Amino acid sequence: MLNQVNIMGRICAKPELKYTQSGLPVINLRLAVDRNYLTDGERGTDFLTVVAWRGTAEFIANYFEKGQMMAVNGRLQVRPWTDREGNNRESVEIVADSAYFCGSKMARADVQRDQGPMNEGALPDMAA
């Protein structure tokens, strides 16, 4: 069997690092991922939920911003839950094993300018 997901899209909102009660770092974010085909002359977009844990979560929180392109490798997970009315529900999410920068340094600089100042030295030098 194989459960592997590789996607690339734009981050929809500023990633915020949270911690579980046991102190484990976790981050939830949404990626806007364009479809490869046109419908009525327009390219559709899927908004996918990505969950990252531990070091991957910390990496995303430290180096990625809203609007930035990001590639994610991971696995698909269906998580059951119960809503307030007691109905059983399911959420489909991508559990990220790794995250990668996409696009040029100029594109990342544009995101930084549009979103305001980032932490000094937040983006590593990608020229090496």
PLY file of the C-alpha trace (Angstrom):
ply
format ascii 1.0
element vertex 128
property float x
property float y
property float z
element edge 127
property int vertex1
property int vertex2
end_header
0.00 0.00 0.00
1.05 3.58 -0.59
-0.11 6.79 1.05
2.04 9.63 -0.21
1.01 13.20 -1.04
3.11 15.85 -2.79
1.49 19.24 -3.26
2.52 22.81 -3.93
0.42 25.90 -3.26
0.15 29.29 -1.63
-0.28 29.66 2.12
-3.73 31.18 2.82
-3.03 32.72 6.25
-0.06 33.36 8.52
0.98 30.00 10.00
0.64 29.99 13.79
2.53 27.50 15.93
0.58 25.93 18.78
1.42 23.33 21.39
-0.51 20.30 22.60
-1.15 19.82 26.32
1.93 17.60 26.41
4.06 20.35 24.82
4.27 18.97 21.26
4.54 21.71 18.58
1.81 21.56 15.91
0.72 23.82 13.09
-2.43 23.79 10.96
-2.57 25.76 7.74
-4.45 25.91 4.45
-2.80 25.77 1.04
-4.49 27.10 -2.08
-3.60 24.58 -4.79
-4.52 25.22 -8.43
-6.02 22.41 -10.46
-4.26 21.33 -13.66
-7.32 21.75 -15.87
-9.67 24.54 -16.88
-13.41 24.63 -16.17
-15.35 27.22 -18.17
-12.07 28.90 -19.08
-10.88 29.22 -15.48
-8.50 27.17 -13.39
-10.11 25.86 -10.20
-8.46 25.99 -6.80
-8.61 23.54 -3.92
-8.01 24.74 -0.35
-6.29 21.89 1.46
-5.64 21.53 5.18
-2.05 20.71 6.14
-0.98 19.60 9.62
2.67 19.48 10.68
4.20 18.31 13.93
7.42 18.78 15.88
10.40 20.14 13.90
8.45 20.50 10.66
5.85 22.64 12.46
8.58 24.83 13.96
10.30 25.18 10.57
7.06 26.33 8.90
6.28 28.78 11.71
9.77 30.31 11.54
10.27 30.61 7.77
6.92 30.78 5.94
4.41 33.61 5.57
0.94 34.15 4.15
0.93 34.17 0.33
4.22 32.31 0.00
4.54 29.25 -2.23
5.29 26.05 -0.34
5.71 22.42 -1.37
4.71 19.71 1.08
5.49 15.99 1.18
3.41 13.86 3.49
0.46 11.53 3.75
-3.31 11.81 3.54
-5.24 11.29 6.76
-8.97 11.02 7.43
-9.67 12.12 10.99
-13.06 11.32 12.56
-14.60 13.76 15.05
-17.94 14.54 16.68
-19.60 17.94 16.31
-21.48 19.82 19.06
-24.77 18.16 18.10
-23.23 14.70 18.46
-22.99 13.99 14.70
-20.03 11.97 13.47
-17.89 13.90 10.97
-14.66 13.36 9.08
-11.90 15.76 8.10
-9.41 15.03 5.34
-5.98 16.55 5.91
-2.41 16.22 4.76
0.06 15.36 7.50
3.32 16.99 6.39
6.58 15.12 6.78
8.53 17.95 5.14
8.01 21.43 3.69
10.06 23.22 1.03
10.49 26.73 -0.31
9.16 27.32 -3.84
9.75 30.23 -6.14
12.55 32.75 -6.21
13.99 34.84 -3.40
12.42 37.85 -5.14
8.94 36.27 -4.81
9.55 35.68 -1.09
10.73 39.28 -0.73
7.48 40.45 -2.39
5.45 38.45 0.15
7.50 39.94 2.98
6.96 43.48 1.68
3.21 42.90 1.26
2.77 41.25 4.66
5.00 43.53 6.71
8.36 42.94 8.39
9.51 39.45 9.24
11.98 38.45 11.91
15.54 39.44 11.05
17.27 36.61 9.20
14.08 34.54 8.97
14.81 33.35 5.43
18.03 31.44 4.88
20.27 32.41 1.95
19.09 30.18 -0.90
21.92 31.26 -3.28
24.38 28.69 -1.93
0 1
1 2
2 3
3 4
4 5
5 6
6 7
7 8
8 9
9 10
10 11
11 12
12 13
13 14
14 15
15 16
16 17
17 18
18 19
19 20
20 21
21 22
22 23
23 24
24 25
25 26
26 27
27 28
28 29
29 30
30 31
31 32
32 33
33 34
34 35
35 36
36 37
37 38
38 39
39 40
40 41
41 42
42 43
43 44
44 45
45 46
46 47
47 48
48 49
49 50
50 51
51 52
52 53
53 54
54 55
55 56
56 57
57 58
58 59
59 60
60 61
61 62
62 63
63 64
64 65
65 66
66 67
67 68
68 69
69 70
70 71
71 72
72 73
73 74
74 75
75 76
76 77
77 78
78 79
79 80
80 81
81 82
82 83
83 84
84 85
85 86
86 87
87 88
88 89
89 90
90 91
91 92
92 93
93 94
94 95
95 96
96 97
97 98
98 99
99 100
100 101
101 102
102 103
103 104
104 105
105 106
106 107
107 108
108 109
109 110
110 111
111 112
112 113
113 114
114 115
115 116
116 117
117 118
118 119
119 120
120 121
121 122
122 123
123 124
124 125
125 126
126 127
